[in-house]
Amino acid sequence: MKPEERIRQEITWFVVLVGILVLVNLVSVRTFFRLDLTKSKTYSLSKISKKYMRELKDPLTVKAFFTKNLPPPYNANARYLRDLLQDYRVYAKGKFNYQFIDPAGDPSIAKEARSLGVYQIQLTAIAKDKFEQQSGYMGIALIYQGRKEVIPLIQDITGLEYQITSTIKKLLQTGTKVVGITQGHGEPVLQEDLENIRQLLAENYEIVPVDLSSGGIPEKVDALIVAGPTETLPEEKLYLLDQFLRAGKNLAVLIRMVKADAKQSMQGRLVISDLTRLLSTWGVKLRPNLVYDSQCQRISVAQRGPGFIMQNIVPYPPFPLVTEIDRKHLINKNIESLTLPFVSSLDLDEGILKKHALQGTILAKSSTKAWSQQQYFMLSPQFIRPPQPDQLKQFNLIGAVTGAFPSVFSAETVPEVSPESEKLPPFLDKSQPARLLVVGGVDFITNDFISTRRGGQGQLSLFVQNMVDWVAQDAALIEIRSKDSRPAPLTNISEAHRRSVKYFNLVGLPILVILVGLGLWRRMETRRLQIAAKYRA
């Protein structure tokens, strides 16, 4: 090829390449596209966030009050928030606007931030090999149709899309669903034992105590959580729960079959619950047992010695670590594992379900190395020993049933009440479709196991919030809430399997590398001899 032709060809290819880059740039300006290969789509907006953006009727403004040049690790929060807000704006078709404002040095802006609910905070940062205190702003305010909501502090980006979208949901919706939690019959106290879960649920629901001992179920309650009563429920209270479900409203029955005292006596006592009669009629059978599992959570146990106290981390079988989960069900979306303390097993009565056209699902099971204890419940870890391997099996722990439920009562057997008691609602001849969720325990929703840190993003907190969303039929945010789940735990494997993996990594991989190297060397040597023989000939 002549030099002139080669130069013309290179210039032509250069012009074509520049044209392609310009075309791609023009297309990218007008078309938004993102490929997210993570399992839970962590780095892209979920469908519900996009849906809310499309439903905006008026402009939504986000004012992000962030101090410039924040120290690490807080400086990454502003960058992540800016990228996330840009994603929202892409899908809002011009009705989503945001601006970053630094209130430092401008009293009028600082006053505006305070009026919206964003306040200056003290940050601890490492600078020049020492801890230093610095003041700053890290909050956002959302304004829509004259109403405002605020996220006063963005200290952690984990679950940030959930926070923003749930706040937008508050601005768009006209009413808030009401979730009741039963009180008055030995349940954990809402304002004390259940305060953490109350705070988490209050972000999206109105949480009200329902004292069955002094009245009925308020009409405004959309869903009811029966929070493990340990005292006898009168017949009229069972009737109220029965009619509540038949009216098309939903129940989460957290039934406590064994009351565990893990702080003093280290024993449990059997609770005779009248709720089992209702559940049996609805196709769920609770077992009067306590499930122990070799695949369990670990706890810290103090061991006293002569002049010292040592903390040991030991497995605790009464806290089963549940990994056998029906991940197709909406409640368990992106949930990898959860701990269910002091839980009893249950079964679904297929005969009753089929007879009344009910749909039943087991949502979670123990591992296959579990066993149950009846009558005598020892909780001290040093006295808990698993039975023989042939006595270990799997137990059902969480069940869900949907459909039109039958009644324990009839029009002729409506309980009589005293004149001073509240009048019972009339018996419903026809049942409306409803949802029922059953767990053989209630401790998992108490403050001992539910944390409000990081917005309650632990696996158990996520499950409980998903559970309430499903029962309240308000499951729009489940997809986002579960996006930042923790990594899946390792499954329980045998000792032989563990040893084989260990020695393969130590010995097998080096031998495999050596064999591959010898094979490549042999191949190159053979080719060298073939080339030498060819040209020698």
C-alpha positions as CSV (number, residue, x, y, z in Angstrom):
1,M,0.0,0.0,0.0
2,K,1.3,3.4,-1.0
3,P,2.0,5.9,1.9
4,E,-0.7,8.3,0.6
5,E,-3.3,5.6,0.6
6,R,-2.4,4.5,4.1
7,I,-2.6,8.1,5.4
8,R,-6.0,8.5,3.8
9,Q,-7.2,5.2,5.3
10,E,-6.0,6.2,8.8
11,I,-7.7,9.6,8.5
12,T,-11.0,8.0,7.3
13,W,-10.9,5.5,10.3
14,F,-10.2,8.4,12.7
15,V,-13.2,10.5,11.3
16,V,-15.5,7.4,11.6
17,L,-14.3,6.8,15.2
18,V,-14.9,10.4,16.2
19,G,-18.4,10.3,14.5
20,I,-19.3,7.2,16.5
21,L,-18.2,8.8,19.8
22,V,-20.2,11.9,19.0
23,L,-23.3,9.9,18.1
24,V,-23.0,7.7,21.3
25,N,-22.7,10.9,23.3
26,L,-25.8,12.5,21.8
27,V,-27.8,9.3,22.3
28,S,-26.6,9.1,26.0
29,V,-27.7,12.7,26.7
30,R,-31.3,11.9,25.6
31,T,-31.5,8.2,26.8
32,F,-30.8,7.1,30.4
33,F,-29.6,3.5,30.7
34,R,-28.0,1.7,33.6
35,L,-27.0,-2.0,33.9
36,D,-27.0,-3.2,37.5
37,L,-25.7,-6.8,38.0
38,T,-26.1,-6.9,41.8
39,K,-28.5,-9.5,43.1
40,S,-30.8,-7.1,44.8
41,K,-30.3,-4.2,42.3
42,T,-28.6,-2.1,45.0
43,Y,-27.3,0.5,42.6
44,S,-30.4,1.3,40.6
45,L,-33.8,2.7,41.5
46,S,-36.5,0.1,42.3
47,K,-39.8,-0.1,40.4
48,I,-41.8,1.6,43.2
49,S,-39.4,4.6,43.3
50,K,-39.9,5.0,39.5
51,K,-43.6,4.6,39.9
52,Y,-43.8,7.4,42.5
53,M,-41.8,9.7,40.2
54,R,-44.2,9.1,37.3
55,E,-47.2,9.8,39.6
56,L,-46.0,13.3,40.5
57,K,-48.6,15.9,39.6
58,D,-46.7,18.9,40.8
59,P,-43.0,19.7,41.2
60,L,-41.3,18.0,44.1
61,T,-38.3,19.9,45.5
62,V,-35.5,18.5,47.6
63,K,-33.3,20.8,49.5
64,A,-30.1,19.0,50.6
65,F,-28.3,21.0,53.4
66,F,-24.8,19.6,53.3
67,T,-21.6,21.3,54.5
68,K,-18.9,21.4,51.9
69,N,-15.6,19.5,52.4
70,L,-16.9,17.2,55.0
71,P,-14.3,14.9,56.5
72,P,-14.2,11.1,55.7
73,P,-16.2,9.0,55.8
74,Y,-19.0,11.6,55.6
75,N,-17.8,13.2,52.4
76,A,-19.0,10.1,50.5
77,N,-22.6,10.6,51.7
78,A,-23.0,13.7,49.7
79,R,-21.7,12.1,46.5
80,Y,-23.9,9.1,46.9
81,L,-26.9,11.3,47.7
82,R,-26.3,13.5,44.6
83,D,-26.1,10.4,42.3
84,L,-29.3,9.0,43.9
85,L,-31.2,12.3,43.5
86,Q,-30.1,12.5,39.9
87,D,-31.6,9.1,39.3
88,Y,-34.9,10.3,40.8
89,R,-34.9,13.3,38.5
90,V,-34.3,11.2,35.4
91,Y,-37.6,9.3,35.9
92,A,-39.7,12.3,37.1
93,K,-40.0,13.9,33.7
94,G,-39.1,17.4,34.9
95,K,-41.1,17.3,38.1
96,F,-38.3,16.5,40.5
97,N,-35.7,19.2,41.4
98,Y,-32.9,19.2,44.0
99,Q,-30.3,21.6,45.2
100,F,-27.3,21.3,47.5
101,I,-27.0,24.2,50.0
102,D,-24.2,24.9,52.5
103,P,-25.6,26.8,55.4
104,A,-22.2,27.6,56.8
105,G,-21.5,31.3,56.8
106,D,-25.0,32.3,55.8
107,P,-27.3,32.9,58.8
108,S,-30.4,33.1,56.6
109,I,-29.8,29.7,55.1
110,A,-29.0,28.2,58.5
111,K,-32.3,29.6,59.7
112,E,-34.2,28.1,56.8
113,A,-32.6,24.7,57.5
114,R,-33.7,24.9,61.1
115,S,-37.2,25.9,60.1
116,L,-37.4,22.8,57.9
117,G,-36.1,20.5,60.6
118,V,-32.4,20.1,59.6
119,Y,-30.0,21.1,62.4
120,Q,-26.2,21.5,62.7
121,I,-24.5,18.4,64.3
122,Q,-21.1,17.6,65.7
123,L,-19.0,15.2,63.6
124,T,-16.0,13.2,64.8
125,A,-13.3,12.8,62.2
126,I,-9.7,11.7,62.1
127,A,-7.3,14.4,60.9
128,K,-3.5,14.6,61.5
129,D,-3.5,11.2,63.3
130,K,-6.0,12.4,65.9
131,F,-9.8,12.8,66.5
132,E,-11.2,16.2,65.8
133,Q,-14.7,17.7,66.2
134,Q,-16.3,19.5,63.3
135,S,-19.7,21.1,62.9
136,G,-21.7,20.4,59.8
137,Y,-25.1,19.8,58.2
138,M,-26.2,16.5,56.6
139,G,-29.9,16.5,56.1
140,I,-32.6,16.9,53.4
141,A,-36.1,18.4,53.3
142,L,-38.7,17.4,50.7
143,I,-41.4,19.9,49.7
144,Y,-44.5,19.0,47.7
145,Q,-47.8,20.8,47.3
146,G,-47.1,23.0,50.3
147,R,-46.3,20.1,52.5
148,K,-42.9,19.1,53.8
149,E,-41.1,16.1,55.2
150,V,-37.6,15.9,56.5
151,I,-34.7,13.4,56.9
152,P,-32.7,15.4,59.5
153,L,-29.5,13.3,59.3
154,I,-28.0,11.2,56.6
155,Q,-25.3,9.5,58.6
156,D,-25.3,6.3,56.7
157,I,-26.2,5.7,53.1
158,T,-27.5,2.2,53.8
159,G,-31.2,2.1,53.0
160,L,-31.1,5.7,51.8
161,E,-33.4,5.0,48.8
162,Y,-35.9,3.4,51.2
163,Q,-35.8,6.5,53.4
164,I,-36.3,8.9,50.5
165,T,-39.0,6.9,48.8
166,S,-41.0,6.2,52.0
167,T,-40.9,10.0,52.7
168,I,-42.1,10.7,49.1
169,K,-44.9,8.2,49.7
170,K,-46.0,10.2,52.8
171,L,-46.2,13.3,50.7
172,L,-48.2,11.6,47.9
173,Q,-50.7,9.6,50.0
174,T,-53.8,11.1,51.5
175,G,-54.2,8.8,54.5
176,T,-52.2,6.5,56.7
177,K,-53.1,2.9,57.5
178,V,-53.7,2.0,61.1
179,V,-52.0,-1.1,62.6
180,G,-53.2,-2.2,66.1
181,I,-51.2,-4.2,68.6
182,T,-53.1,-6.1,71.3
183,Q,-52.6,-5.3,75.0
184,G,-54.2,-6.2,78.3
185,H,-53.7,-10.0,78.5
186,G,-50.0,-10.4,79.3
187,E,-48.6,-9.2,76.0
188,P,-45.3,-7.2,75.9
189,V,-46.0,-3.6,76.7
190,L,-46.2,-1.4,73.5
191,Q,-44.5,1.7,75.0
192,E,-41.8,-0.4,76.7
193,D,-41.0,-3.9,75.4
194,L,-42.1,-3.1,71.8
195,E,-40.9,0.5,71.6
196,N,-38.3,-0.2,68.9
197,I,-40.6,-1.9,66.5
198,R,-43.2,0.8,67.2
199,Q,-40.7,3.5,66.1
200,L,-39.9,1.6,62.9
201,L,-43.5,1.0,62.0
202,A,-44.5,4.5,62.8
203,E,-42.6,5.7,59.8
204,N,-45.4,4.4,57.5
205,Y,-48.3,3.5,59.8
206,E,-50.3,4.8,62.7
207,I,-49.6,2.4,65.5
208,V,-52.3,2.1,68.2
209,P,-52.7,-0.2,71.2
210,V,-55.8,-2.3,71.2
211,D,-56.7,-3.2,74.8
212,L,-59.0,-6.2,74.4
213,S,-59.4,-6.3,78.2
214,S,-61.3,-3.1,78.2
215,G,-63.1,-2.8,74.9
216,G,-63.3,-4.0,71.3
217,I,-61.2,-3.4,68.2
218,P,-61.5,0.1,66.9
219,E,-63.2,0.4,63.5
220,K,-60.2,2.4,62.1
221,V,-57.8,-0.5,62.6
222,D,-56.8,-2.0,59.2
223,A,-54.6,-4.8,60.5
224,L,-54.1,-6.3,63.9
225,I,-51.1,-7.9,65.5
226,V,-52.0,-10.3,68.3
227,A,-48.7,-10.0,70.3
228,G,-48.5,-13.2,72.3
229,P,-51.0,-12.9,75.2
230,T,-50.2,-15.2,78.1
231,E,-53.5,-14.8,80.0
232,T,-56.8,-16.4,79.1
233,L,-58.9,-14.6,76.5
234,P,-62.6,-14.5,77.2
235,E,-65.0,-16.0,74.7
236,E,-66.2,-12.5,73.5
237,K,-62.6,-11.5,72.7
238,L,-62.1,-14.6,70.6
239,Y,-65.3,-13.7,68.9
240,L,-64.0,-10.2,68.1
241,L,-60.8,-11.6,66.5
242,D,-62.9,-14.2,64.6
243,Q,-65.2,-11.5,63.1
244,F,-62.3,-9.1,62.5
245,L,-60.8,-11.7,60.1
246,R,-64.1,-12.6,58.5
247,A,-64.7,-8.9,57.8
248,G,-61.8,-8.9,55.4
249,K,-59.2,-7.4,57.7
250,N,-55.9,-9.1,58.3
251,L,-54.3,-10.7,61.4
252,A,-50.8,-11.5,62.4
253,V,-51.0,-13.9,65.3
254,L,-47.8,-14.2,67.3
255,I,-48.8,-16.9,69.7
256,R,-46.6,-17.6,72.7
257,M,-46.8,-21.3,73.6
258,V,-43.8,-21.2,75.9
259,K,-43.0,-18.2,78.1
260,A,-39.2,-18.2,78.5
261,D,-37.4,-16.7,81.5
262,A,-33.8,-16.5,80.2
263,K,-32.7,-13.9,82.7
264,Q,-33.5,-15.5,86.1
265,S,-34.7,-19.1,86.3
266,M,-33.4,-20.1,82.9
267,Q,-36.5,-22.2,82.3
268,G,-39.7,-21.9,80.3
269,R,-43.3,-22.6,81.2
270,L,-46.0,-23.8,78.9
271,V,-48.8,-21.3,78.1
272,I,-52.3,-22.7,77.5
273,S,-53.6,-20.3,74.8
274,D,-57.2,-20.1,73.7
275,L,-56.0,-18.8,70.4
276,T,-55.2,-22.4,69.3
277,R,-58.9,-23.1,68.9
278,L,-59.2,-20.2,66.5
279,L,-56.1,-21.2,64.6
280,S,-57.2,-24.8,64.3
281,T,-60.5,-23.7,62.7
282,W,-58.4,-21.6,60.3
283,G,-56.2,-24.5,59.3
284,V,-53.1,-23.8,61.5
285,K,-52.0,-26.2,64.3
286,L,-49.6,-24.9,66.9
287,R,-47.5,-27.4,68.8
288,P,-46.9,-27.0,72.6
289,N,-43.2,-27.3,72.3
290,L,-40.0,-25.3,72.1
291,V,-37.8,-25.7,69.0
292,Y,-34.0,-26.1,69.5
293,D,-31.7,-26.1,66.5
294,S,-28.0,-27.0,66.0
295,Q,-27.9,-24.2,63.4
296,C,-28.4,-21.4,65.8
297,Q,-27.3,-17.9,66.9
298,R,-24.4,-17.5,69.2
299,I,-24.6,-15.7,72.5
300,S,-22.0,-14.3,75.0
301,V,-21.9,-16.3,78.3
302,A,-20.0,-15.2,81.4
303,Q,-17.8,-17.8,83.1
304,R,-16.7,-17.1,86.6
305,G,-13.3,-18.3,87.8
306,P,-11.1,-17.6,90.8
307,G,-10.7,-13.8,90.7
308,F,-11.8,-13.4,87.1
309,I,-14.8,-13.4,84.7
310,M,-14.4,-14.6,81.2
311,Q,-16.9,-14.0,78.3
312,N,-17.3,-17.0,76.0
313,I,-19.2,-17.1,72.7
314,V,-21.3,-20.2,72.5
315,P,-24.0,-21.6,70.2
316,Y,-27.5,-21.2,71.7
317,P,-30.0,-23.8,70.3
318,P,-33.2,-21.9,71.6
319,F,-32.3,-19.2,69.0
320,P,-32.6,-21.0,65.7
321,L,-30.9,-19.4,62.8
322,V,-33.4,-19.8,60.0
323,T,-32.1,-20.1,56.5
324,E,-34.8,-22.4,55.0
325,I,-37.0,-19.6,53.7
326,D,-39.6,-19.5,51.0
327,R,-38.0,-16.7,49.0
328,K,-40.8,-16.6,46.4
329,H,-43.1,-15.1,49.0
330,L,-43.2,-11.3,49.2
331,I,-42.6,-11.2,52.9
332,N,-39.2,-12.9,52.4
333,K,-38.0,-10.9,49.5
334,N,-34.2,-10.7,49.7
335,I,-34.3,-12.1,53.2
336,E,-31.4,-14.5,53.6
337,S,-31.7,-15.5,57.3
338,L,-33.4,-14.5,60.5
339,T,-33.2,-15.5,64.1
340,L,-36.4,-16.7,65.8
341,P,-35.9,-16.9,69.6
342,F,-38.0,-19.2,71.8
343,V,-40.3,-20.3,69.0
344,S,-42.8,-23.2,68.8
345,S,-43.5,-25.3,65.7
346,L,-46.7,-25.3,63.6
347,D,-48.3,-27.3,60.8
348,L,-50.9,-26.5,58.2
349,D,-54.1,-28.7,58.1
350,E,-54.4,-29.5,54.5
351,G,-57.8,-31.0,55.0
352,I,-59.3,-27.7,56.4
353,L,-57.4,-25.6,53.8
354,K,-58.8,-27.7,51.0
355,K,-62.4,-27.8,52.5
356,H,-62.6,-24.0,52.7
357,A,-60.5,-23.2,49.6
358,L,-57.8,-21.5,51.6
359,Q,-54.2,-21.1,50.4
360,G,-51.6,-22.0,52.9
361,T,-47.8,-21.4,52.7
362,I,-44.9,-22.3,55.1
363,L,-42.7,-19.3,55.0
364,A,-39.8,-20.5,57.2
365,K,-38.5,-23.8,58.6
366,S,-35.7,-24.8,60.9
367,S,-32.7,-26.7,59.7
368,T,-32.8,-30.5,59.5
369,K,-30.7,-30.7,62.7
370,A,-33.4,-29.4,65.0
371,W,-35.3,-31.0,67.8
372,S,-38.2,-30.0,70.1
373,Q,-38.7,-30.1,73.8
374,Q,-42.1,-30.5,75.6
375,Q,-43.2,-30.1,79.2
376,Y,-39.8,-29.3,80.5
377,F,-37.9,-26.4,78.9
378,M,-34.3,-25.9,80.0
379,L,-32.7,-22.6,78.7
380,S,-29.3,-22.6,80.2
381,P,-26.7,-23.3,77.4
382,Q,-24.6,-25.5,79.6
383,F,-27.4,-28.0,80.1
384,I,-28.7,-28.1,76.5
385,R,-27.6,-31.2,74.6
386,P,-28.9,-32.4,71.2
387,P,-30.5,-35.8,71.0
388,Q,-29.2,-38.7,68.8
389,P,-28.9,-37.8,65.1
390,D,-31.8,-40.1,64.2
391,Q,-34.1,-37.9,66.4
392,L,-33.2,-34.7,64.6
393,K,-35.6,-33.3,62.0
394,Q,-37.0,-30.1,60.5
395,F,-39.9,-28.0,61.9
396,N,-42.2,-25.5,60.4
397,L,-41.9,-22.1,62.1
398,I,-43.9,-19.5,60.2
399,G,-47.1,-20.0,58.2
400,A,-49.4,-17.8,56.1
401,V,-53.0,-18.5,55.0
402,T,-55.2,-16.4,52.7
403,G,-58.8,-16.7,51.6
404,A,-62.3,-16.5,53.1
405,F,-62.0,-18.0,56.6
406,P,-64.5,-20.1,58.4
407,S,-65.8,-19.1,61.8
408,V,-65.5,-20.8,65.2
409,F,-68.9,-19.4,66.0
410,S,-72.3,-19.3,64.4
411,A,-75.2,-16.9,64.6
412,E,-76.7,-19.1,67.4
413,T,-73.4,-19.2,69.5
414,V,-72.5,-15.6,69.7
415,P,-71.2,-15.1,73.3
416,E,-73.3,-13.2,75.7
417,V,-71.8,-10.1,77.4
418,S,-72.7,-8.3,80.6
419,P,-74.8,-5.1,80.4
420,E,-71.8,-2.9,81.2
421,S,-69.6,-4.5,78.5
422,E,-69.4,-3.2,75.0
423,K,-71.9,-4.6,72.6
424,L,-70.5,-7.3,70.2
425,P,-70.8,-6.8,66.4
426,P,-73.4,-8.9,64.7
427,F,-72.3,-12.3,63.3
428,L,-71.2,-12.1,59.6
429,D,-72.8,-14.8,57.5
430,K,-70.4,-14.3,54.7
431,S,-66.6,-14.1,55.1
432,Q,-64.5,-11.7,53.0
433,P,-61.0,-12.6,51.7
434,A,-58.4,-11.9,54.3
435,R,-54.8,-12.6,55.3
436,L,-53.5,-14.5,58.3
437,L,-49.9,-14.9,59.4
438,V,-48.9,-17.1,62.3
439,V,-45.6,-17.4,64.3
440,G,-45.2,-19.6,67.3
441,G,-43.5,-16.9,69.3
442,V,-43.4,-13.2,70.1
443,D,-39.9,-12.5,71.5
444,F,-38.5,-11.7,68.1
445,I,-40.4,-8.4,67.9
446,T,-39.3,-7.2,71.4
447,N,-36.6,-4.6,72.1
448,D,-34.1,-7.4,72.9
449,F,-34.0,-8.4,69.2
450,I,-35.2,-5.4,67.2
451,S,-32.8,-2.5,66.8
452,T,-33.6,1.0,65.4
453,R,-30.0,1.6,64.5
454,R,-29.3,2.2,60.7
455,G,-33.1,2.5,60.3
456,G,-33.7,-1.0,61.5
457,Q,-31.9,-2.6,58.5
458,G,-31.0,-5.9,60.2
459,Q,-32.5,-9.0,58.7
460,L,-34.9,-9.6,61.5
461,S,-36.1,-6.0,61.5
462,L,-36.6,-6.2,57.7
463,F,-38.6,-9.3,58.1
464,V,-40.9,-7.8,60.8
465,Q,-41.5,-4.7,58.7
466,N,-42.2,-6.8,55.6
467,M,-44.6,-8.9,57.7
468,V,-46.6,-5.9,58.8
469,D,-46.6,-4.5,55.2
470,W,-48.0,-7.8,54.0
471,V,-50.6,-8.0,56.7
472,A,-51.6,-4.4,56.1
473,Q,-51.7,-5.0,52.3
474,D,-49.3,-2.1,51.8
475,A,-46.3,-3.9,50.4
476,A,-45.0,-1.2,48.0
477,L,-41.8,-0.6,50.0
478,I,-40.8,-4.2,50.6
479,E,-38.6,-4.2,47.5
480,I,-36.6,-1.2,48.5
481,R,-36.3,-2.0,52.2
482,S,-34.7,-5.3,51.4
483,K,-32.2,-4.0,48.8
484,D,-29.4,-3.5,51.4
485,S,-29.6,-6.8,53.1
486,R,-26.6,-8.3,54.6
487,P,-24.6,-11.1,52.8
488,A,-26.1,-14.5,53.0
489,P,-24.8,-16.6,55.9
490,L,-22.8,-19.8,55.2
491,T,-24.9,-22.9,55.2
492,N,-24.2,-25.6,57.8
493,I,-21.8,-28.2,56.2
494,S,-20.4,-31.4,57.5
495,E,-16.9,-31.7,59.0
496,A,-15.8,-33.9,56.2
497,H,-16.9,-31.3,53.6
498,R,-15.1,-28.6,55.6
499,R,-11.9,-30.6,55.7
500,S,-12.0,-31.4,52.0
501,V,-12.4,-27.8,51.1
502,K,-9.6,-26.8,53.4
503,Y,-7.0,-29.3,52.1
504,F,-8.0,-28.6,48.5
505,N,-7.2,-25.0,49.0
506,L,-3.9,-25.8,50.8
507,V,-2.7,-28.7,48.5
508,G,-5.0,-29.2,45.6
509,L,-4.8,-25.7,44.1
510,P,-1.0,-25.6,44.0
511,I,-0.9,-29.0,42.5
512,L,-3.5,-27.9,39.9
513,V,-1.4,-24.9,39.0
514,I,1.7,-27.1,38.6
515,L,-0.1,-29.5,36.4
516,V,-1.5,-26.8,34.1
517,G,2.0,-25.3,33.9
518,L,3.5,-28.7,33.0
519,G,0.9,-29.2,30.3
520,L,1.5,-25.8,28.8
521,W,5.3,-26.4,28.8
522,R,4.9,-29.8,27.2
523,R,2.7,-28.3,24.5
524,M,5.2,-25.6,23.7
525,E,8.0,-28.1,23.7
526,T,6.2,-30.3,21.3
527,R,5.5,-27.4,19.0
528,R,9.2,-26.4,19.1
529,L,10.3,-29.9,18.1
530,Q,7.7,-29.9,15.3
531,I,9.0,-26.6,13.9
532,A,12.6,-27.7,14.2
533,A,11.9,-31.0,12.5
534,K,10.0,-29.2,9.6
535,Y,12.8,-26.7,8.8
536,R,15.6,-29.2,9.4
537,A,14.0,-31.3,6.7
